[in-house]
Amino acid sequence: MTFPVCDQEDLIEAIDSVEAQLHTNHPNVALMCRFLNSIARSLRAQPEARDACLAIEDAIGKAGMPSTWQSGI
């Protein structure tokens, strides 16, 4: 997959934020879902990332949070 440098930095920052939440005793689910939606939104233009986007959508749904990454398609 290829991304512009600015998108790469944003994507890495979002992944790091989700990972940080996963390592806390009480993760902020809403914050994690916001970052997961952002990650999926960044990946959605990449056909090879379709499975990753669907896995993210599944995780967001299981958390009972809204999936917004497909908005605007």
C-alpha positions as CSV (number, residue, x, y, z in Angstrom):
1,M,0.0,0.0,0.0
2,T,1.1,3.5,-0.7
3,F,0.1,6.7,1.1
4,P,1.2,10.3,0.9
5,V,3.7,11.1,3.7
6,C,1.2,13.2,5.6
7,D,-1.3,10.4,5.6
8,Q,1.3,7.9,6.7
9,E,2.1,10.1,9.7
10,D,-1.6,10.5,10.6
11,L,-2.2,6.8,10.2
12,I,0.8,5.9,12.4
13,E,-0.4,8.4,15.1
14,A,-3.9,6.9,15.1
15,I,-2.5,3.3,15.4
16,D,-0.3,4.4,18.2
17,S,-3.2,6.0,20.0
18,V,-5.3,2.8,19.7
19,E,-2.4,0.7,20.9
20,A,-1.9,3.0,23.9
21,Q,-5.5,2.7,24.9
22,L,-5.3,-1.1,24.7
23,H,-2.5,-1.0,27.2
24,T,-4.5,0.9,29.8
25,N,-6.6,-0.6,32.6
26,H,-9.7,1.2,31.5
27,P,-9.5,2.0,27.7
28,N,-11.6,4.9,26.4
29,V,-13.8,2.9,24.0
30,A,-15.2,6.0,22.3
31,L,-11.7,7.4,21.7
32,M,-10.5,4.0,20.4
33,C,-13.5,3.8,18.0
34,R,-12.8,7.4,16.7
35,F,-9.3,6.4,15.9
36,L,-10.3,3.0,14.4
37,N,-12.8,4.8,12.1
38,S,-10.0,7.2,11.1
39,I,-7.7,4.3,10.4
40,A,-10.3,2.5,8.3
41,R,-11.1,5.8,6.4
42,S,-7.4,6.1,5.6
43,L,-7.3,2.4,4.3
44,R,-10.6,2.3,2.4
45,A,-9.1,3.5,-0.9
46,Q,-6.6,0.5,-0.8
47,P,-8.3,-2.6,-2.3
48,E,-5.8,-4.8,-0.5
49,A,-6.9,-3.4,2.9
50,R,-10.6,-4.4,2.5
51,D,-10.3,-7.2,5.0
52,A,-8.6,-4.9,7.5
53,C,-11.4,-2.3,7.1
54,L,-14.1,-5.0,7.7
55,A,-12.3,-6.3,10.8
56,I,-12.2,-2.8,12.1
57,E,-15.9,-2.3,11.4
58,D,-16.6,-5.6,13.2
59,A,-14.6,-4.5,16.3
60,I,-16.4,-1.1,16.4
61,G,-19.8,-2.8,16.1
62,K,-18.9,-5.3,18.9
63,A,-18.0,-2.3,21.1
64,G,-21.5,-0.9,20.4
65,M,-20.1,2.2,18.8
66,P,-21.0,3.8,15.4
67,S,-19.0,2.9,12.4
68,T,-18.5,6.1,10.3
69,W,-15.5,5.2,8.1
70,Q,-17.7,4.5,5.1
71,S,-19.5,7.9,5.3
72,G,-19.1,10.0,2.2
73,I,-18.4,7.1,-0.1
